[in-house]
C-alpha cells in the first residue's frame, strides 16, 4: 500500500506542472475565446492535451489511485471539448438552420410536398363545388367549432362584419388570440407530420378534411358575393399557414414513402435517413406557424384595407417562394 501511494505521489509530482498549465489555458478559453491566448499558448495547448492523455494512459496501466484517475479523465475531457468541440452557440446553430438547413430540407422533399399541396387543392375544390351547388353540404363539412356562427343562413352584412372588424380586441386579448392560433395551427402541422408513421393514410385524411373545410368556407362567402373580400381576409395569413400545413403534410408523406418503399435499404435505415430531413422540415414549419399566428392575430385585425391585405399576403408568398427556391448560400466556414 505504501509503495502504491509513493508511486502515485511521485507520478503526480513529475507531471502536475503541465496539468496545471493546461488547466490555466482551459480557464482562459472558458472565459473568452482563442483570441485570449497568445500564439505561444495556442501552440502549447495541443501539446499539453496530448501530455494529459499520455498521463491518463500511464495512470490506468499502473493502477494509480482512483482520485488521480478521475482528475485526469476530467481534465482530458474538458480539454477535448475546449479544443476540438463545436464552438457555435445557439444563435449560430439557429442561423445555420434558417439559412441552409430548413430550405435545403424542403427542397429535398419537394415531391411529397407537391403531393400534399395537390391533395389539399383538390379537396378544397371538391368542398367548394359541393357547397356552392348545395348549401346543405356546408353543415356536413364544417364543424361548429370552426364555423363560429358563420352559416349559409347568415346575412351578407353579418359575414362582411367578420371580415372588417372596426374595433380590434385589446392588446392583451389580441396577444392571447395570436398564441391560441399558433398552438392550434402548429398542432395541425405536427399531427400531419407525425401521422406519416402510419403509412401516410391519416396524413392524407387530415389534409383532405382541412381542404374540404377551406372549400366550404370559400363557397359560403362567394355565395354571398364576398369572395374577393374573403380572399384578402385569408391571404394575409393563409399564404403562410396553408403552405406550412402542406409542407408538414409533405414531411409526413416522406416518412410514409420511406416505410413503404425503402429502396433496397432496411426500413428502419430508410426511415432514420428520411426522418432527419423530415424532422428539420417539421421544426421549420413550427416557425412558419408562429409567423402565421402573428399575422392572423395582429396584422389581419389591424389591416382593414383590402389592397393592403392582398399586398401583405402576396409579399409573404413571394418571400417563402424565394426562401425555398433560390440557390442556397455558400456554406459557412464554421459549419
N, C-alpha and C positions, 0 to 999 in steps of 0.2 A: 504494500500500500504506500509506504514512504517513498519507494522507488518511482511509483506512478505519479505521485504528487510532485516529486522533484523533476521528473521528466516534463510534466505539463508546465511547471514554473519556468524551467529553462527554455522551453519552446516559446512560451509567451514573451519572455524577456528578449529573446533574439529577434522576434518578428513584430512585436507590438508597435514599435515606432511607425512602421509602414501602414499598419492598420489605422492608427490614429491619424496619420496624414490623409489616408483615403476617407476617413470619416469627416475630416475637416473640409475636403473638397466636395463631398456629397452634400454637406450642410450648405455650402455656398450655392450649389446648384439648386437645392431645395428653396432657398430664399429668393432666387432670381432666375438667371438663365446662364448658358455657357459663356455669355459675354462678360460675366462677373469674374471669370477665371483668366489668368494671364496665359500667354502662349506656352510657357514652361509648365504651368499647372495642367493645361489641356493635354500636353504631351505625356505628363506623368500619370494622368488618370487611368488610361487603359493598362499601363504597366502595373500600377498598384492594384487594379482589379484582378489582373491575372495572378499577381502575387497572393492576393486573398484567396483565390480559387486554389492555388497550389497549397497554401497553408491549410485550407479546409480538407483537401485530399490527404495530406500527410496526417492531419489530426485524426481523420477517420481510420486511416490504415494502422496507426499505432494505438488506437483506442484511448485517446485522451479524455479528460473528464467532460461530462455532458454539458456543463456550463460553458466551457470554451467552444465546444462544437456548436451549441445553439447561437453563441455570439457570432461565430464565423459564418454560419449559414445565413443569419440575418444580414450581416454586412455584405455578403456576396449577392443576396437577393436585392438589397437596396441599390447596390452599385449597378447591377444588371439593368434594373428598370430606369435608373437615372441616366445611364449611358446609352442603352440600346432601346429602351422602351419608347412608345409613341409619345410625342411632345405636344400633340394637338389637344386643346381643351374642347369643352362642349361647343363653344362658338365656332371653332374651326371645323369640327365634325359636322355640325348642323349646316354650316355654309357649304361644305363639300357635298352634302346630301342634296341641298336645294339646287346647287349649280349643276351637278352631274348625276348624282345617284337617282333622284326621282325621275327626271326626264328620260334618262337612259333606260330605266326600268319600264316606263310606259312605252317607249319605242320598242323594247324587246318583246312586249306583249301586245303589239299592235293588232294582230289578227283576232285574238279573243276579245279585245276591247271593241274592235269594229263589230264583231258578232253581237256584243252586248248592246251597242248603240242601235244596230239594226233591229234587234228583237224589241227594244224599248220603243223605237219609232213605229214598228208595225203594230204593236199593242196600242199605242196612242191613237193611231189612225183607226184601228178597229173600234176602240172606245168612242172616238168622235163620231164615226158614221152610225154606230148603233144608237147613240143618244140623240143625234141630230134628226134621225128618222123616227125614233120612238122615245119620247122623254121618260117613259117608264123604266127604261134601262138605267137611267141615272140612279134611281133608288137601289138598283141591284149592284152597280159598280162602285158607288161612292158611299163609304161608311159615314155614319152620322158624325163621328168624331172629326172627320176630315171636312165634311160639308159645312159644319158650323152655321147651320141655318140658311145656307145658300142652296135653294131648291128651285126646280122648274116653276113652282108656284110663286116664287119671289117676283116682285115688280122690278122693272128696269131701274127705277130710281134707287131701290134698296141695293141692288147689285152694284150700281155705279158708286154708291156711297162708300162701299167697302174699298173700292179702288182708289178713291180720293178722300181719304180721311183728312179733314181740315184741322183737327186738333189731335196731334200725336200724344201718346201717353207720356206721363212724366218721365224724366231721365232714368230714375231707378227702375221703374216698371219696364222701360224700354230695354234696359240692360238685362233684366231678368228674362224678357221675351227673347232677346238675342241668344242668351245662354240656353234657354229651352230648345230653340230651333237648332242650335249647334249640336246638342246632345241627341236630339231626335234624328236629325239628318245623318250625323256620324254613325248612329246606331244602325240605320238602314244600310249604309255603305259597308260597315263591318260585318253585318249579317250576310250581305251579298257575297263578301269575300269568304267568310268562314264556311258558308254552306257549300262552297266549292268542293269540300272534302266529301260531301255526299254525292259525288259524281256529277255535280253541277245542276241536277234537276231542281232542287229547291231554289237555287240562284235564279234559274230561268223563270220559275213561277213567281218569284218576288219581283223580278224586273217586269214581267207581263202584268202583274197586278198594279204596279206603280204606273206603267204606261197606260193601262185601261182607265185608271183614275184621272190621269192627266187629260186623256182624250175626252172623258166625260165632262170634266171641268171646262175644257175649251168649248165643247158643244153647248154647254149651259149659257155661257156668255155670248157666243156667236149667235145663238138663237134669240138673244135679246138685243142684238145689234151692237154689242160691246166687245167684239173680237179684237179690234185694234187697241182699245184701252186695256184689255186683259193682257195683250202681248207686252205692253210697256210695264204692266204690274209684275208680270212673270219674269221678263228677261233680265231685269235689274239684278236679280239673284239667281234665276234659273240657269243662266249661261254658265254659272259656276257649279251650282248644286246638282243640276241634272247631269252635267258632264262628269262630276265626281261620282255620282251613283253608277253611271255607265262604266267608268274606269274601274271602280271597285268590283262591279259585276264581271268585268273582263278578267280581273285578277282571280276571281272565283272560278271562272271558266278555265283559266290556265291551270289551276290545281286539278280540276276535273280531267283536263286533257292529259296531264302527267299520270294520273291514275289509270285512265282508260287506254291510253296509247303511250306507254313508256318508251317506245322507240328502241327496243333491244336492251334497255337497261332494266335493272331490278326496279320494281315500282317504288320502293322506299327511296332508292337513289334518285330516280327521276323526280319524285315528289320533293325531296330535300333540295335539289338543284332549282326547281321551279319555285319552291316555297321561298327561297331567299329573295328572288326577284319580285314575286307576288307580294311578299311582306313589305318590301320597300314601297310598292305601289299603294298598298293599303295604308301605310303610315302617311304617305303624301296626301292621300285622299282625306285623311282626318284634317290636315291643314287646309285643304280646299273647302271642306265643310265648315271649318271655322270662318273662313273668308265669306262663304255664302251666308252663314248665320249673322255675321256683322252687316252684310249688305241687306239682308232681309229684315233684320231687327232695327237698323238705323236708317240706311240710305233710302230704303223703299218708303219709310214712314215720313221722311223729311222732304224727299224729292217728289213733287206732285205734278210737275210739268211733263207732258207726255214725251216730247222730244228729248228731254234730259234723261228720262228713264231709258229710252232706247239707246241713247248715246252711252250711258254708263254700262248697260248690258252688252252693247256691241263692243265697247272697248275691252271689257273683261274677256269676252270671247276671243277677240284678237290677241289679247295678252296670252291666254292659255294656248292658242294655236302656235304663236311664235315660241313660247316657252317649251312646248313639247316637240315641235317640228324643226326648229332651227338647228344647225350643226352645233354640237356640244363644244364648250370652250376647252382649250388645251388643259391637260391635267396639271395641277399644281405640283410643285416640287415636294411639298410637304405631305402629299397624299401617298 
